Amino acid sequence: MDFGVLITDFSGAFRREYFLPDEAGCDAPFEPDFEVLDFTSLEGVKSYCDEASAAEISRRISPFRFPSEKWREYPVHIIDTGEYHYMSKLFTDSIDIPYTLLMIDNHTDLQEPAFGGILSCGGWLRESMLTSGTLRQVLLAGPEGRIALYERSAESVIPCEAKESLPSGIFPPAIGEFSLIAEAPLTVEGLKNICSNDLGRALYVSIDKDVMSKESYLTDWSQGTLSLAELKSLLIAVLHRLFSGDTLSVSIANGLTTARLLGIDICGGLSPQHPALTCDTSLNRHTDLALLSALTD
């Protein structure tokens, strides 16, 4: 592996996952080049992130965001549990070229803010779609076993008539300048059908592990149905689209070299206070290490 993994530590959950010995002997510790940013003393960050804390977080992650000097060295970001998924917005705020955002999540994260304009784990994607000047396309994969494609209205390449056949009630028809263009089942074939042959621009990937079933991973939130193998297949399919189907180029390293892959972040898990934590650690640890290995091989 020629690049490292950045951990943003808010709760302490992933220090335990990746660094402490596994007393059950299930997995050997994973040993990439880790960089840890410690935010455990920062206030106003759990589920909601106030303006002052967001500014401090942005300052500290700045060297690791595109196009700063360390973004190629640490392209994979372990955010923490799902309560901190708003970090995806802070990581992508610096992107200054047109890009596509793929979010794989059991929830839409399109909620309107409950407390004014404060950033939240349940509304960060909506905020990004409303405020980003470079976000052009959103692939939202996971909620109720569906994939949704949003595009800026002026850039839509799919006829508007396609919207008439969309199922209703899962995804909002519009968010700011973005229109819901198409939906498909949450499968590799569905993803291929909803995407053009080439995504045509740079890509950022955000994964919440609550998209997986409880047999594959355990989180603090309601969960989807994907297995780890199915999640990995979806990621591979997206990389194929990113590189125009060239299987020889399907790798993170190639994406970084060509500046077509701008980063991958991963959140989800059990908070340290979760009552089932002691018996669930081995399952989550196994899946975490398998997913990281798949991304960094």
N, C-alpha and C positions, 0 to 999 in steps of 0.2 A: 504494500500500500504506500502510495507516494503523497498522501495528504492526511490531515488529522481531523479530529472531531472536537468541536467546541461544545462544552456543557455550560448552560446558564442555570446555576443552582439557586433556587428559591426556597425549596422545602427540605432539601437534604435527601430526597428520594433516590436520586441517581448516583450519589456518592455510594450509597449502599448497594445499588444494583451493579455498579461497575468496578468498585474498588475493594469492598470488604470481602473476606474469604467466604465461600459458600460452604456453610457447615454441613449441608446435606451432601456435598460432593457432586452436585449435578453438573456444573460446568466450570471449566477453568476460567479464570479472569481474562477478559478480552484486553488486549494490549496494543491498541493503536496509539498514536500521538494525541493525547488528550490535553486540551487547554480548558481550565475551569474558571469561570467568572462567578464569584461569590456574591449573591444578592440576598443572602439570608437575613441580613440586618435591615434591609430596605423596607419601609412601611408603605402602606397604600398600594399593594401589588397583587393581593390574592383575589382572583376572578376579575376584579376591576383594577385599573391602573390609573392613578391620578396624574395630573399634568407634570408635577414636579418629579415624580418617580420615573415617568416615561422619558423625561428629558435626561435624567441621570443614566438610565439604562441605555438610551440611544448614544450618549457620549461614550459609554464604556464598550459597547459593541461596535462602535464606528470602525475600528481597524479591521473588523472581520466581515464587513458588509461590502457588497459590490458597489463601486469599483476600487475599494481600498486595497492596501498592499497585502493583507492576509486572507482575502476572500478565496483565493485559489488554494492556500495552504490548509484552511479549515472550512471546507464547503458544506460539511454535514454538521447540523446544529441539534443537539439534544436539549430541548427547551425546559422540560420538567413535566409535571402532570398537566392534564388538560385545562386546569384553572389558569394556566399561563399561556394559552394558545395565542393570545393577543401579541405575543412576541413576534409572530410571523409578520404582522404589519410593521413593527419596528425594524425588522430585518430587511423588509422590501422597500421601505420608505426612501432609501438612498438610490434605488435603481433608476438610472437616467437614460435608459434605452427602452424602446417598446418591448413588452414581454407578455407572456402567457403565464397565468398562475393556475397550477393544478392543486386543488385541495382535496385530500382523501380523508373523509370524516363521517361519522355517523350523524352529525348535526350540520345544519346549514351555516351556522355562525353569521346569520343575516339579521339578527334581532336589532330593533331600534334601541338606542340607549335608554336605560331606565332612570339615569341620573344626569340629565343634561347631555353634554357631549363627551362624557368620560369613556375611555377606551375599555372594552370588556372582552372576555374570552368568548362570549356568545354573540358578539356583534362586530368583531374586528374586520371580518371580510366585507361586510356592508360598508364600513368606514373606509376601507381601502378602495372599494369601487367608487365611492363618492369623492374621494380626495386625491387619488393618484393620477398624475398627469401622464404616466407612461404605461399603466396597465391597459392592455387592449382586449384580452380574452380571459375568461375564467372557466375552467372545467371543475365542476363541483361533483365529486364522486362519493356516494355512500348513503345519503339520507334515504331511508325506506327502500334500499336496494336499487337506487336509480343514479344515473349520471345526467347532469344538466350542463349545457353549454350556453354561456353568456358572452355576447360580444357588444362592443360599443356600436350603437345604432348606425352611425355613419360608416362603419367599416364592415357591416354584415355582408357575408358572401353567400348566405343561404336565403332564398326567397322568403319574404314575410308570411306567405301563405302556409309555410311549414308550421307556424305557430298554431294554426287552427286545429292541428291534430295532436297537440301536446296534452298529456294528462294534466288536470288542474289540481291545485291544493297543496302540492308539495313545495314548489319553488315559486317565489314572487315573479310575475311576468316582466317586471322591470325594476332596476335599481339605478337611480340617476340616469346616466347616459347609456347604461347597459340594458340590453334586451335579452330575454330568454329566447334562444333560437331553436333549440332542440333538446330532446331527452332520449335516453336509452336505458336498457337494463344495465345493472352493475356487473358486467362481464367483460372479458377481453374483446369479444366480438362487438358488444355494445360500444365499447370505447373506440374500436376501429371504425365503426359506422358513424359515430358522432364527430370524429375528427377528420380533417382533410388529410391527404397523404403525407403532407409535411406541415408541421405546426407553423413554420414560416417565420418564427421569431424566437427570441431567447425564452427560456423556461425557468420558473421557480416552482419547487414542489414543497407542499406542506402536508404532513401526515399526522393525523390524530389516531392513535392505536385503538381508540374505542370503536373504530370501524370493524375491528375483528370480533369474532365470537368469543364467548366466555370460555370456550374450550381451548382457545388459542392464547388468550390474554385477558387479564382482569384490570378494570379501571374503576374510577369513582362514578362513572356516568353510565347511562343506558348505552347498550352496545349493539353493533351490527352483526353480520353473519359471516364475514369473510374469514377464511383460514389464512395462516401465514403464507402458504403456497400461493393462494389466490391473490393476496396483496402483492407479493413479489411478481407474479405474472402481469398484473396491471402496470406496475412500474416499468417492467421490461417493455411492455407494449407502448408505453408513452415514449420511452427512449428511442424505440424504433421509429415512431412518428417524428421525433425531434431530429433524427438523423436520416430522414427520407427512406427508412427501411433498410439502410445499410447495416447489416448485422455485424460487420467487422468493426463498426464504429460505435456500437452500443456500449458505452462505458462512461462513467463519471469523468475519468481522466480526459477523454476526448472532448466531452462537453466543456470542461474547464479550459482546455487549450484553445478551443474555438470561441469561448465566451458565449456559448449557446445554453449552457446550464449555469444558472446564477446562484444556485444553492439548494439544499434540501434540509428542511427542519422536521423534527419528530417530537411529538408530545404524547402524553397519556400515561396512565399508570395509577398506582395506589398512593395516596398521600401517606406520610409516615404515621398519621393518627388512625388509619383505617383499621377497624377491629379484626379483619381477616388477614392482616398483613403477614403474620408469621407463617401461615400455611400456604400463602399464595406466592411467596417470593420466588420459589424455584421455577414455577411455570412462567412467570414474567421474565425472570432472568434468562431462561432458555430462549424465549422468543426475542427478547431484546438483543441478545448476542447473535442470534441467527439473522435477524434483520440487519444489524450493523455489518455483519460479515458479508451479507449479500450486497450491501451498498458499497463496501470498501474493498472487496476483492478485485 
